[in-house]
Amino acid sequence: MSNVKAGTHVGSPAAPAAPAVSNFIRQIIEADLASGKHGGAVVTRFPPEPNGYLHIGHAKSICVNFGLARDYGGRCHLRFDDTNPVKEDVEYERSIKEMVEWLGFSWGEHLHHASDYFDTLYAFAEHFIERGLAYVDSQSADEMRANRGTFEKPGVDSPFRNRSVEENLRLFREMRDGKHPEGAHVLRLKIDMASPNLNLRDPAIYRIRFAEHHRTGNRWCIYPLYDYTHCISDALEGITHSICTLEFEAHRPLYDWILARLIESGKLKPPAPQQIEFARLNVSYTVMSKRKLLELVATGVVSGWDDPRMMTLVGLRRRGFTPASIRLFAERAGVSKAHQWIDMAELERALRDDLDPKAPRAMAVTDPVRVIIENWPEGQVERLSAPVHPHDESRGRREFLIGREVWIERDDFRPAPEKGFFRLVPGGEVRLRYGYIIRCERFETDQAGKVTTIHATYDPATKSGTPGARNVKGAIHWVAAADALPAEFRLYDRLFRVPDPDAEGGDYRDHLNADSLKVLRGWVEPTLSDATPETSFQFERLGYFCADRVDSRPGQLVFNKAVGLKDGWK
């Protein structure tokens, strides 16, 4: 059986990529290209199991695999490892495809499933049996586990290891035909029970499982295991460089063993794909285990897989992270063999660096206090303007009103002066950004002492931009009561209080951050009346916010805080 013919690459990101930084994987590929090992082809693949939603660690693998194919004029396949029907769901497949495309990549015509190869995988399994390289083992799972041995102790041969070829073929076909219950038998390769590599101690390659598969229905009641399926799928698709994370390094000898025997018997054509491992990505203040992410969803700790506090790609997208920011983060993380632990601040920095030149500016007040400008005439308003982006005049200006009543941020007022506080205090002055200087004359509080209203006066000669107008140290953002729009603000923080919840002892959920979400209701300037879901803005002095892709709509504005500002107020 021949390898699938290589095609053309169609997986470029939407934006041009920066010049690639060399790494050990690129050096391997360039050496192979120079030698003509694969006829000049570079074919990679991203092979997720459709049993959960992708997270930020998967994003790095996507960027590495599709990015290498792009840079070397090759192609990258998307292949679903759908060999365990008990855990897999078409919902996960849809989400995975959506996230790969959202990141800016395309697999073109090269969408594959491991289930595409079930017939071939089965035929190859019979071939291994016929060559005396596989046998049906009837030990229980506990017996197999006990006889496998340890790193210090060799394994023990199964009492069924020397069954005849005829008996193994009969039993394996009976397994295929549903004549034995789950757990009664497995098919194992016959390699070396004394190997120092536990993965070579007669690994199981087929098990009985009576479960309907979402693509093949009830046709099969035996399913191949990952280590057997993956390498053969790579070879059938003509993958040249099978790039995976370091936890699969010890599995590489099995990958090579299986392919070598299929090539030497003429079932596959050489050369075999080369498995190359790199360090997986770990980000602080989160967990990456699919099991733990599922627990957070199932127990209601978060609102779902797309909760903006989750490090799933759907969660990051909803929070306001952009595809370009995630690609930038993956590029900065680099590719190496060394264990990677990256602070979440680096992910946030990548988002700031992407949004700063792009995001339109606006003013919003998330925790409002009313200010009455007493010397402003009743019923009178004035139209002001500000740049859509302070560094790009071509994007035009935005307009809003100022009048007798405005809203300011509660944190921008102190009833008692503090050293170094240059915002509004009793008897002090501050500039309303793009507007006038106001002076606090007095304020009101409720019975609990909370400030409810500030009474102020303004200086008509201090309009922003007026030549020769005096100035003051402090400037604060605001919105006018006359045209402000109500909005909900969801302020997100890290989901966990500690950088590594798994390393702190106890249950990882013991370290959840109770303040990871705060919901406030305030006001935004009128230019946001038609804010499109997923549109990002820099709310001046507050940070970068994104119109929620699920809940925000005209007349019901909801903004998620994606990240704070990098350097103080802008």
PyMOL commands that set and color helices and strands:
alter all, ss='L'
color gray80, all
select helices_A, chain A and resi 24-35+56-71+90-102+114-130+141-147+165-176+198-200+226-236+246-264+290-298+313-319+323-333+344-355+393-395+410-412+460-462+501-503+508-511+526-528
alter helices_A, ss='H'
color red, helices_A
select strands_A, chain A and resi 43-46+75-80+111-113+134-137+186-189+204-208+222-224+241-245+274-278+361-362+364-365+368-373+382-387+397-402+405-409+429-432+437-445+451-459+475-476+478-480+485-492+517-524+536-539+543-547+557-563
alter strands_A, ss='S'
color yellow, strands_A
deselect
rebuild
show_as cartoon
